[in-house]
Amino acid sequence: MSGHWSLHSDADRIAWLTCDMVGASTNVLSAAVVRELAGKLQEVAALRPIGMIVQSGKRNGFIAGADIKEFSGIRTPAEGYELVRAGQSVMQQLEDLPFPTVAAVRGFALGGGLELALACTYRVGADEAALSLGLPEVLLGIHPGFGGTARSVQVIGVRPALELMLKGRPFRGARAMRVGLLDDLVPPAELATAAKSLLLRHPPKRTAPFVERLLNLAAVRPFVARQTVATLRHSVRREHYPAPYAIVDLWQHYGATGAAAYEAEARSISELMCTPSSRNLVRVFMLQDRLKSLGGDSTAEFKHLHVIGAGVMGGDIAAWAAFRGMTVTLQDRSEELIQPALRRAQSFFDKRLKDPGPAADAMSRLRMDVGGKGVDNADIVIEAIFENVEAKQALYAELEPRLKPAAVLATNTSSIRIETLCQKLKDPSRLVGIHFFNPVAQLQLVEVVQGASTRLQVVQDALKFTRKLDKLPLPCKSAPGFVVNRILTPYVNEAFFALEAGIAAAVIDDAAVQFGMPMGPIELSDVVGLDVSLHVGRVLGEALHRQVPQILIKLVEQKKLGRKSGEGFYRWQDGKAQKQATAHTAAPQDLQDRLILPMLNEAVACLREGTIQDADLLDAGAVFATGFAPFRGGPLQYARDRGIADVTHRLNELADRYGERFRPDAGWGLITP
């Protein structure tokens, strides 16, 4: 059986080392791949070539990084250290070869893949949209471990290297070339030729620019580090996300220089691997992969989408689908109602695509269709009109005879049960919920909602459509609020009840942010729209016999709808909430639990009722749609980490103090510790 690496030499004494991981669609630096690489490097050193080119045998990219699944098996920092030092040793072996080396990068070079490329003398990239070079380890609660914290600074300098590591976002071709991460950027067909030419020319190895080297001086580093940490504090807290702070600490103390820098990198990442933050972030990464794998049981092809309803949601769904390459027809009652959606789409394409050519192409795929002619040829029709049962049912009655036999009929309803909406259809089994969240372009998760009569194949087709749009589908059953709104509403409502009790809005929001939420519940409601919050609250209140906060009702009656009206719970100016300072206002000790634990309790109820298949999917939905603190792994994972007994005991205490809405759900006994 052939291995993961192959080696051959050409007539010009250039060695070609190709990574093509056996049994995998993507190259990753697993322990086995790294061990085999060490042997191949010894082999190539014995050949004494003029130089060596490292390339990928996969079509989709170079190397995606280390094997994340192996992280889960690491039990102690000592085990992590052993794994990391083995990787560092091989990268050093590559860097120390007595001849020049080139990484020929097509597609992605991420994490350990980019660290391998940095250990080469040169890097050449194939100039195409898929080219992506990054060190995204911080998103997993760790930092580069195969020498990347040092070599990135050595090659491109302090500021671009810190940006690459701290933000976790990759550099595309032009940016990578500009900062010196690439030595050449060439058409894909010329990649091999350019790599070989670079070896034969053998120019001086690239190093960081002069100004960046000044910033790396021991006397300057503390000032830059303080500035960087001050910026970090605005986005992440050290106790929640220690990895970015560890990156800055490593650089400040060692200046990306010498053996001590690599040793410290290995010690640091080994400790981080075993933190709850990293364990949970890796778990979230795995959950994301699980959602991405859904829809594989469908053979449907989606080329044409027809959207009915050109409001904010319908218009933005249409724009996103056109952005993702689909032909889209957008219908509403008049041209005047569709034009604003088309203007928003044009603005989105211009901003996202930047190049006028691709932006114009995307816009050409999105067409106004007042008469609804697109229905007849559409592979999928999404209804996104106002939340009214009779109006939706009447629309479906018009659509059903015109649909292609295999076309998917979907609703973007946020709260109405599929069983109610499909009652007037001749074939109720073809209706499925495809519930996007606002803003469509930013929020990854989409609920795919199965009614009692929805055919399983229709659900599979909807899952595949969602993946075509590069969204994360969350399959769930039709129930009040589905999953996301169901678990989010008690959290938001409790914030309103706390507000009614006299706790300041900014104090409430700060308590949620301190827990790790990206935004507090009061501000979130203002952003979503208080009328939307009230509608969902009333639907759930009626179905689950829950109280709707009076303070919310009053603001909506006063037309204070939040950010879109300029005032809600906060006054809004230039898109920002105007908050009163809370530095000297102490939050009640139970406030954080009062906000967060109702969400956990509702999550358990969803699981008990069978609205969602399992706890992992529920945690994924909470993280990717509600922003539930990713480093806590989702509401049910947080409950496990905290202790089920502790959570239910605290819920009982809160129920005794504030009311029966906190009483632990009967499903807690089903949650495995």
N, C-alpha and C positions, 0 to 999 in steps of 0.2 A: 504493500500500500504506500502510495506517495505521501510525502509530508506536507506541512503547511508552507514551506519555503522551497523554492527551486532556484538553482544557480547555474548559469552558463556564461561562457566568455565568447566574444565575437572576434572577428579577424583582426580588429584593431587593439586587441588585448584590453577591452573594456568588459568588466564583469557586470552581469545583470542579475540582481537578486529580486525575486518576485514573491510577494506574499499572496497566497491564495488559500485561505483557511479551509480545511477539509470539512465538509458537511455543514457549511454555514453560508448564508447569502452575503454576509458582511464580515470583513476582517476585524478581529479584536485581538488585543494582546493578552490572551489568557496565559496562565503559567506555562502550559505546554508549548504555546507559540513562542514565548520568550526563551524557554530552554532550547528549543530547536534553533532559534535565531543565534544564540551563543555559539552553537556548533557550526552553523553556516559561516559565521564571521571568522572562526578559526580556519575553516576550509578556504575561504576567499583570501585570507592573509597569506596562506601558504602558496597560493597561485601567483602572488605578486603582480597583479594587473596594473595598468596605468591608472585606473580609477574604477569606481563602482557606482552603478545606478540602482537605487532602490525603488521599486514600483509595485503596483497592485495588480493582481490577476482578476479582481472583481470589477464589474462595470460600474457599480454604484459609488465607488469611492476608494480612497487610499486605505486608511485604518481608522476605525471609529474610537479607539481608545482601549483601556483595560476592560477586562470581562467583569461587568458589574455584578453578575451572579456570584462570582467568587468572593466578593466583599461580604455577602451574607453569611458565608461560612467562617469568616474570621471571628474568633471568640475573644481574643486578647490582643492588646497592643503588640506583644512580643511576636505573635503570629503575623500580624500586619507588617511589622518591621522586617521580618524575614522575607516576605513576599516583595516588599518595596525595594529592599536592598538588592535583591536578585535582578529586578528590572533596572535599577540604577547601574548596576555592574555591566549589564549588556549594553546600555546606552554609552557608557564610558568606553567600553570595548570598541564600539562603532566609531566614536569620536577619535579614538587613539590610533585607528588604522593608518599605516604609513603612506597612504595615497588618498587623493581627494575623493569625496563621495557626493552624490546628488540624490535628493529625494524628488522623484517625478510625481507630482501630486495632481490627480484628477479627482474631482468631486470633493469629498470631505477629508480633512485630516484633523481629527479632534482628540483632545486629551492625550493619552499615550501615543496616539498616531502622530500628533504634532510634535510631541517630545522626541520621538524618533527622528522626525524630519529636522528638528533643531540640532540634533547630535550629528547630522550630516554637515559637510562643508558648505553645500549650496542647496537651494530649494527652487524648483521650477514649477509653475502652476499652469494648468490648462485653463485658458480664459473662456469660461462659460458660467452660466447663471448658478450652476450647482457648486462651484468652487467655494469652499468654506473652511477656514483655518481657525481653530479655537481651542481654548483651554477651559471647558465648561465645568470642571470638577467642583467648583464652589456651589453649583446647583445641587450637588449630592452631599453637601456638608463637609467636603474635604478640599484639598488643593492639589496641584500637580505633584506627583511623587517620583517620577522617573527623571528628575533633574530639571523639570520645566520651570520651577520657581527661580532657578539660577540662569539657565541658558536663555530664557526669554528676555531677561534683563540684559544679558551680555550681547545679544544679537540686535534687539530693536530699541533698547533703552528703557529707562525707569517708567516714564509715563505711559507709553503704549503697552508695555508689558503688564503694568498694574491694571490698566483698563481691561486688557484681555482676560486677566485672571479674576479680577474683582467683580466684573459684570457678568462673566460667563457667556457673553455674546461673541460669536465668531466674527472674524474679519473676512469680508468678501475680497475678490481678486484685486480690484484697483486699490482698496485700502491696504491690503496686505503688501502690495508692491510699494505703496507710498511710504509705509513705515519701515520697510526693509525686511519684512518677514519672508518675502520672495525675492530671489535674485533676477528672475525673469518671468514674464507672463506672456504666453504664446497661444496661438490657436490649438485646439485639441489635437488636430492631425499632426502638428509639428512638435508635440511634447517630447517624444523620444529623441528626435533629432536635436532639439534645443538642449536637452539634458546632456547628450553626448558632446555637443559643441562646447558647452560650458566646461566640461571635464577637460577637454583637449586644450582649451584656452587657459584654464587654471588661473583665473584672476585671484587677487588677494581675498581672503575670507572676510565677509561683511562683519563689521562690529557696530556698536551703537554710535550715533552721532556725538559730536563733541559736547554739546549742551547736555545731552542725556548722561554722558560720562561724568560731567561736573555734578549733576544731581545725585550721582552714586557715591560721591566722596563721603567719607565717614563724618566729616564736620557738617555736611549739608543734610544728610539723611534724616536726622531727628526732626528737622523743620518740615521736610516734605511729608514725613510719616505723620506728624501731628495734624497737618492739613488734611491728609487723606483720611485719617481716622475721624476727624470732625465731620467730613462729608459722609462717611459711612454711617455715622450715628443718625443721620436724617432718614436713612432707609432701612437699616437693620440694627438690631440690638445684639451686643456681644454674647449675652447669655442665651439668646435664641439661635443665633447663627455665628458660632465662633470662627468658622473657617476664613472668612475674609479678613478678620482681624489677625489671624495667625499668618496669613500671607504677608501683611504689612510688617508684623513683628519679625518674621524671618528675614525679609529684605533689610529692615532697619539694622538688625544685629549683625548680619553677615555680608551685606552688600553684594549678594549673588556671586561671591568669590571664594575659591578654595574648597578643599575637601570638607571643611567644617560645615559649609553651607549645604552640601548634599546630605551629610550625616544628620544635620538638624532638620532638613526637609523630611527625611525618612522617619525620624522620631515624632515629628509634629503630625504628619499624616496618619501614622499608626495610632496615635492617641485619638485623633479626630474620627477615624473609622469606627471606633467603639463608643462614640458618644450617642446618646439618644437622638440628638438632632440629625446626625448622619444616618443612623439606622432608619429613621422615619423618612428622611428625604430619599434614600435609596428605595424604600418601600413605595413611596409615591411615584418614583420613576418606573418601578415595576408595574404599578397600577396603570400608569399611562400607557405602557406597552400593551397591557391586556386590553385596554379600550381600543388601541390602534389595531389590534388583531381582529376585532369584530367585523362582521359583514363578509367574511370569506366564503360563506355558504350560499352566496347569491351569484347568479350568472347575469343579472340584469346589467344593461349598459345605459348610462345616463349622459345624454348629450344635450337635451333641451329641457329646460325648466320653465314652467309657467307659474308666475306668482300673481295672486289676486289680492289686492290691497296694497296701495303704494304709500302707506304711512311709514313711520320710522322703522318698524320691524320689517314689514314687507319690502320696502324699498332697499333696506340694508341687506336683507337676505338675497335679493336680486343682484345687488352690486357685488356681494361677496362671491356668488356663484359665477358671475361674469369674470371676475378677477381670477377665479380658479379655472377658467377656460371653457365654461359652458355657454351655450346659446340661451339667452333668457328673454322671455317676453313678460312685460309688467303691465297688469291690467288694473284699472280703477274706473270710476264713473265718468271721468272727464280728463282731458289733457291737463287742465289746471291742477288737478290733484296729483298727477304723475310727475309734472315738471320739477317740483322740489326734490323728489327722489333722484331724478336724473342729474340735477345739479350737485346733490350730495355725492352721487356716484362719481361724477367727473372730478370733483375735488379729492375724493378718496384715491382714485386712480393716479391723479397727478402727484399726490403726496407719497403714495406707496411705491409707485413704479418709477417715478422721477423722470425717466426717459419719455419724451413725447410720443415716440413710435409705439411702444407697448401700451401706453395709456390710451392712445387712440384705438388700438386694436381691442382693448378691453371694452371701451365705450361702444365700439361697433357691434359687440356681442350682446349688448343690452338694448332692447327695443321697446318703445311705447306701444301698447296694444289695447286701446280703449274698447275695441269690439270683441276682444277675447278670442281672436282667431287662432292664437297659439295653442289653445287647449287641445285642438284636434291632433296635433303632431307631438305634443309634449310627452316625455318619458316620465315626468313627475309633475304634478300640480300641487302647489302649496297655497292653502287658503290662509290669509293673514288679515282678515277684516276685523271689525270691532267685536267685542265679546258679547254676542247676543245669540242665543240658541236658535231662535226662529229664523233669523237672518242667515245663519250658517246652514241650517237644514234646507232652506229654500235654495241657496246657492248650490248645494250638493245635488239637489234634484235636477237643476239645469245642467250641471257638469256631467253627471253620471252617463247619460246616453252618448256623450261626445268623446269620452275617454277611450284611448287605445286599450285593447283588452289587457295588456300587461302593464299599463301605466299605473303609477302609484298615486293615490289620492291622499293628501296629508293635510293636517291642520296644525297651525302654530299656536293653538290656544294654550294659555298659561294655566287655566284652572278648570275648564269645563270637561267633564268626563266624556271619554270617547263613546261610551255606551249611550249617552244622551244624544250626542251629535249624529250618530249613525242610524238612528231609529227610522228615518224616512228613506234611507237608501234601499234599493232593490237588493243590492249585494252589500250588506253591512260589513262583510269580512274584509273589504278592500280599504277601509279607512284606518289610518294610523296617525298618531301624533308625532310631529317632528318639531319639538319646542326649542327654539333658539333663545338665547339670552342677550340682553341689551347691555353694552354695544356689541353687535354681531361680530365685527372685525376683531375685537379684543378678547372676547370670552370663548374659550375653546370648547366647552361642553355643550352638547345638545342632547336633550332627553328624547329618546325614541319610545313612544308610549303605545303599549298594546292594550286594546280594549278586549272585553270578554269574547267578542266574536272575531277579532282581527286574526287573519290567517298568519301562521308562523312565517310563511314565505314572504308575505308583505313586510313583516318586521325585518327579516333578513335583508330584503331589498332596501328598506329605509336605512338600515345600518350601513350598507354599502354606499348609498348616496351620501350619507353623512361623512364617511371617510373620504369620498371623492372630493368633498369640500375641505378636506384636511382638518376636520373637526373631530372631537372625541365623543363618540356616541355612548349614551348611558341608557341601556334597555331597562324599562320599568313597566309596571302594570298601571292601568288607568285607576286613579284614586284621587280624592280631593287634594289639589295642590301637587299631584304627582310626587316627586321626591324632593327636589330642591326647594321649592316654595313651602312644602310641608315642613321641612326641618328649619328653614330660615325664619318663617313667620313667628314662631314662639320666641325666638331670640330677639327679633325686632320689636315684637309686642311688649316683651318684658322691659325693653329700654323705654318704651312709651309709658309703661306703668311706673317705672322709676322716675321718669320726668314728671308725671302727675303727682308723685310723692314729694317733689321738691328738689330732686337732685339735678344739678345743672347738666345741660346737654353735653357740653364739652367734657365734663367729668365722666359722664357715662361713656362717651366715645373713647376717652383716654384709657379707661379701664379695659375696653375691648382691644385697643391697640397694644396695651401692655401685655395682654394675653398672647398676642401675635396676629390678630386680624389686620388685614391691610388697611381697613377703614372702619370707623365706629358705626354702630347700627343707626344712629340718628342721622349722621351725614349720608350714609348709604341710602336711607329712605328718601332724603332730599334729592339725591342724585337720580334714583330710580323714578321718582315722582310720587308724591303722596297720594294722588288719586289711584295710581297703580297699587300701591301698598294697601290702600283701603279696600279696593276691589278684591284683591287676593285674601285679605283679612276677613272680609264678609263671607266669601265663599267657604273658607275654612271654618269660620265661626259658626256658620249655619250647619255645615256637615259634621263638625266635631263638637258642637255645643260649646264654643269658646267665646269669651267676651272680646269685643272690639274696643280698643282704647278710645275714650271720648275725646281726648286731646287731638287724635288723628282726624276724627270726624269733623271737629270744629274747624281745623285748619283747612280742610278740603272745602267745607261750606263757605269759608272766607276767600276761596280761590287762591289760597297760599299753597302752591303745589310743589314747592321746593326749588331746585336750581332753574328749572325751565320757566318759572314765573318770577324769578328774582328773590323770592322769599318763601320759606317753609318753616322748619324749626330754626334754621339759620337765615340770615340775610346773605345774599350771594352777590359778589362783585368780581367781574372779570373771570367768571367760572370758578371762583374760590369761595368757600364758606368763611364768613367773618365770625371768628370765635372769640369768646372772652378768655383771657388768661386764667389758667387753673392751677398755677404753681403753688398757691397757698390754700387751695381747697382740697381737703382730704376726702377721698372716696370712702364710703362705708366698706367695712372689711368683707362683707359678703357680696359686694356688687358684682365682682367678676364671676363668681359662681352663679349668681342670680341671672346673669346674662347667658352664660355658656351652657350650663347644665340643662336648661329646657331644650336646647338643640340636641344634646345627647339623648335625652329622654324621648324626643320625637323620632330620632333616628332609630332607636330600639323599637318603637311602635311600628315604623315602616317595615322593619325587618320581620317583626312578629306577624304582621298582616300579610306578608308576602308581596308587598308593593315592589320590592327589589329582591333580586336573587340571593345576594349574600352580603356580608359585612364589608368585604373588600370593595365591591362596587359602590356601596353606600359611601364609604370613606372617599373614594375617587370622586363621586359626585359633589361631595361637600368641599373638597379641596379645589377642584377645577371650576366650580360654578359659584360657590359662596365665598371663596377665598379663605376657608378655614385654614388656620395656621399650618402650612405644609410641614414645618419642622416637628409638629405634633402628630403627623401621620393620618389625620382625619379624626372625626369625633369618637368613633368606636375604638380606634387605636389609642387615643388619648385616655378613654375610660379604662382600657386595659392597663396602660402604663401607670395611671393614677391608682388603680385598684377598684374593681367593681363594687366591692363592699363599701369602700369609702364614698364612692359616687352616690350609691343608693341611700346611704346614711345621711349624706349632705342634702339630698333631695327631700328626704323626710323632714329634716330640720327646717328647710326652706318652706315646705308645705305647711308645717305647724306655724310658721311665722307669717307667711304671705298668702297662703291659700292652697286649695287642692290641685290647682293647675301644676304644682311641682311634684305631686305624689308619683313615686316611681312606677313606670309602666310594667305590666305583667311580664313583658318579654325579657326583662333583665336576666332572668334565669337561663335564657337561651344563649347568652353571650359567653363564649369561652374565655377564661382569664388569659 
